[in-house]
Amino acid sequence: MASLRVVDFLIEGLRKGRRDRAEIAGTLFGLGAYVGEVLVRRAGAVWVDFDEEQREFFGQSVGVRMPDGRFWNPLGKVVNCLERGGTDGSEASLQTFYLTLPGRVRHAA
């Protein structure tokens, strides 16, 4: 979970670099996949293929389902963080997102 702070700083560096989103799309995807895997390994989530309605809503084909049944889009969350900034602990911070995430379990295997 603490590594999400590092991801926040990486995203902040990409944001400040003002690079074209298409140019960093692969990096954003990788960071989003990492965030999703943190949710899987530490919060009890599972990777899922979104259905058609969810794909339209989230703009992604995959995401995670939390133990309480809620769905989250870590790939989109990374893009949101890029667009809004977030190393100051604001709502766009991935570490804050994790710590305030409803439906997570503590210390999932």
Residue frames relative to the residue before (quaternion, step in Angstrom):
aa qw qx qy qz dx dy dz
M 1.0000 0.0000 0.0000 0.0000 0.00 0.00 0.00
A 0.6413 0.5364 -0.3339 0.4354 3.58 0.95 -0.80
S 0.5943 0.5879 -0.3658 0.4091 3.60 1.13 -0.56
L 0.5395 0.6195 -0.4130 0.3932 3.60 1.18 -0.32
R 0.5616 0.5766 -0.3857 0.4510 3.58 1.18 -0.43
V 0.6283 0.5184 -0.3243 0.4810 3.57 1.06 -0.77
V 0.6340 0.5143 -0.3293 0.4744 3.58 0.99 -0.82
D 0.6005 0.5543 -0.3531 0.4555 3.61 1.04 -0.75
F 0.6863 0.4781 -0.2854 0.4679 3.59 0.89 -0.92
L 0.6213 0.5303 -0.3440 0.4631 3.60 1.03 -0.72
I 0.6656 0.4919 -0.2999 0.4744 3.56 0.93 -0.89
E 0.6276 0.5311 -0.3345 0.4606 3.57 1.00 -0.78
G 0.6428 0.5147 -0.3198 0.4686 3.59 1.02 -0.75
L 0.6395 0.5077 -0.3198 0.4806 3.58 1.02 -0.77
R 0.6466 0.5228 -0.3144 0.4580 3.56 1.00 -0.86
K 0.6923 0.4699 -0.2811 0.4699 3.58 0.86 -0.92
G 0.6252 0.5453 -0.3322 0.4487 3.58 1.17 -0.55
R 0.2569 -0.8236 0.4732 0.1780 3.56 1.34 -0.21
R 0.2801 0.7569 -0.5385 0.2423 3.55 0.96 0.84
D 0.6078 -0.5598 0.4268 0.3675 3.52 -1.20 0.59
R 0.5448 -0.6507 0.4186 0.3233 3.59 -0.90 0.93
A 0.6185 0.5448 -0.3491 0.4459 3.58 1.02 -0.70
E 0.6450 0.5414 -0.3066 0.4436 3.56 1.08 -0.73
I 0.7734 0.3085 -0.1630 0.5293 3.59 1.09 -0.68
A 0.2940 0.7990 -0.4854 0.1987 3.60 1.26 0.24
G 0.6609 0.5110 -0.3085 0.4549 3.60 0.93 -0.84
T 0.6416 0.5124 -0.3139 0.4767 3.56 1.02 -0.79
L 0.6528 0.5085 -0.3129 0.4662 3.58 0.94 -0.87
F 0.6314 0.5274 -0.3292 0.4634 3.57 0.99 -0.82
G 0.6645 0.5096 -0.2976 0.4585 3.58 0.92 -0.92
L 0.6589 0.4913 -0.3080 0.4792 3.58 0.97 -0.82
G 0.6412 0.5199 -0.3211 0.4642 3.58 1.03 -0.76
A 0.6370 0.5115 -0.3188 0.4806 3.56 1.03 -0.79
Y 0.6254 0.5297 -0.3344 0.4653 3.59 1.03 -0.75
V 0.6470 0.5090 -0.3156 0.4719 3.59 0.91 -0.92
G 0.6464 0.5166 -0.3191 0.4619 3.58 0.94 -0.83
E 0.6674 0.4955 -0.3047 0.4649 3.56 0.97 -0.81
V 0.5838 0.5387 -0.3742 0.4785 3.61 1.10 -0.54
L 0.6489 0.5060 -0.3158 0.4723 3.59 0.97 -0.82
V 0.6425 0.5142 -0.3213 0.4686 3.58 1.02 -0.75
R 0.7627 0.4132 -0.2170 0.4477 3.57 0.73 -1.04
R 0.8033 0.3144 -0.1509 0.4828 3.59 1.00 -0.72
A 0.7767 0.3397 -0.1786 0.4994 3.60 1.13 -0.47
G 0.5663 -0.6502 0.3630 0.3532 3.59 1.26 0.15
A 0.4173 0.7119 -0.4657 0.3197 3.60 1.25 0.28
V 0.1939 -0.7330 0.6298 0.1687 3.54 -1.36 0.17
W 0.4968 -0.6276 0.5075 0.3189 3.57 -1.13 0.69
V 0.0100 -0.7897 0.6132 -0.0158 3.57 -1.04 0.82
D 0.4108 -0.6254 0.5927 0.2982 3.50 -1.33 0.44
F 0.3894 -0.7214 0.5202 0.2396 3.57 -0.76 1.00
D 0.4428 -0.6454 0.5408 0.3081 3.54 -1.17 0.59
E 0.7580 -0.4110 0.2500 0.4405 3.57 -1.28 0.18
E 0.6663 0.4998 -0.3045 0.4621 3.59 0.91 -0.88
Q 0.6631 0.4940 -0.3011 0.4749 3.58 0.98 -0.84
R 0.6134 0.5461 -0.3470 0.4529 3.59 1.02 -0.74
E 0.6581 0.5020 -0.3024 0.4728 3.53 0.97 -0.87
F 0.6803 0.4975 -0.2877 0.4549 3.58 0.92 -0.93
F 0.7776 0.3656 -0.1784 0.4794 3.59 0.78 -1.07
G 0.3618 -0.7401 0.4947 0.2768 3.60 1.11 -0.53
Q 0.6691 0.4124 -0.2828 0.5498 3.57 1.26 0.42
S 0.4476 -0.6952 0.4887 0.2784 3.58 -1.18 0.40
V 0.7711 0.2325 -0.1437 0.5751 3.60 1.24 -0.33
G 0.0631 0.7683 -0.6360 0.0358 3.50 -1.31 0.42
V 0.4878 -0.6373 0.4898 0.3405 3.55 -1.19 -0.48
R 0.2478 -0.7199 0.6275 0.1630 3.51 -1.28 0.57
M 0.3570 -0.7462 0.5300 0.1867 3.54 -0.81 1.07
P 0.6871 -0.4903 0.3313 0.4216 3.60 -1.21 0.32
D 0.6878 0.4619 -0.2886 0.4799 3.61 1.11 -0.55
G 0.6252 -0.5829 0.3186 0.4097 3.60 1.30 0.14
R 0.5154 0.6357 -0.4264 0.3853 3.61 1.22 -0.10
F 0.3029 -0.7373 0.5791 0.1714 3.52 -1.18 0.69
W 0.0723 -0.7802 0.6210 0.0220 3.54 -1.12 0.81
N 0.3023 -0.7497 0.5737 0.1323 3.51 -1.24 0.65
P 0.1471 -0.8333 0.5247 0.0930 3.62 0.18 1.19
L 0.5961 0.5605 -0.3725 0.4378 3.61 1.09 -0.58
G 0.6882 0.4646 -0.2646 0.4904 3.56 0.96 -0.87
K 0.6018 0.5723 -0.3539 0.4302 3.56 1.10 -0.69
V 0.6281 0.5287 -0.3301 0.4658 3.58 1.03 -0.77
V 0.6455 0.5061 -0.3196 0.4743 3.59 0.95 -0.85
N 0.6332 0.5265 -0.3281 0.4628 3.59 0.99 -0.82
C 0.6457 0.5147 -0.3209 0.4639 3.57 0.97 -0.81
L 0.6204 0.5340 -0.3369 0.4652 3.57 1.02 -0.77
E 0.7188 0.4649 -0.2549 0.4496 3.57 0.86 -0.94
R 0.7758 0.3617 -0.1773 0.4856 3.61 1.07 -0.67
G 0.4191 -0.6660 0.5053 0.3543 3.60 1.12 -0.47
G 0.1459 0.8566 -0.4891 0.0756 3.59 -1.13 0.10
T 0.4438 0.7011 -0.4793 0.2860 3.64 1.07 0.18
D 0.6015 0.5746 -0.3605 0.4220 3.60 1.23 -0.16
G 0.6160 -0.5581 0.3532 0.4294 3.62 1.24 0.21
S 0.4063 0.7212 -0.4728 0.3019 3.59 1.22 0.20
E 0.7499 -0.4018 0.2824 0.4433 3.54 -1.33 0.04
A 0.6555 0.5267 -0.3147 0.4405 3.61 1.15 -0.46
S 0.5101 0.6496 -0.4236 0.3721 3.60 1.22 -0.14
L 0.4396 -0.7024 0.4971 0.2573 3.58 -0.87 0.96
Q 0.6230 0.5267 -0.3496 0.4606 3.57 1.03 -0.66
T 0.6544 0.4865 -0.3073 0.4906 3.60 0.95 -0.82
F 0.5922 0.5659 -0.3488 0.4554 3.58 1.03 -0.80
Y 0.6800 0.4859 -0.2907 0.4659 3.58 0.84 -0.96
L 0.7008 0.4950 -0.2783 0.4318 3.57 0.81 -0.99
T 0.7500 0.3565 -0.2024 0.5191 3.59 1.13 -0.58
L 0.4001 0.7573 -0.4411 0.2681 3.57 1.31 0.06
P 0.3411 -0.7311 0.5488 0.2189 3.60 -0.69 1.02
G 0.8043 0.3501 -0.2300 0.4214 3.55 -1.17 0.59
R 0.5370 0.6194 -0.4291 0.3793 3.58 1.19 0.07
V 0.3232 -0.6941 0.5977 0.2375 3.54 -1.27 0.37
R 0.4790 -0.6692 0.4826 0.2996 3.53 -1.13 0.53
H 0.8802 0.0165 -0.0328 0.4732 3.50 -1.10 0.88
A 0.0998 0.7979 -0.5801 0.1297 3.55 0.76 1.06
A 0.5181 -0.6483 0.4614 0.3138 3.57 -1.08 0.66
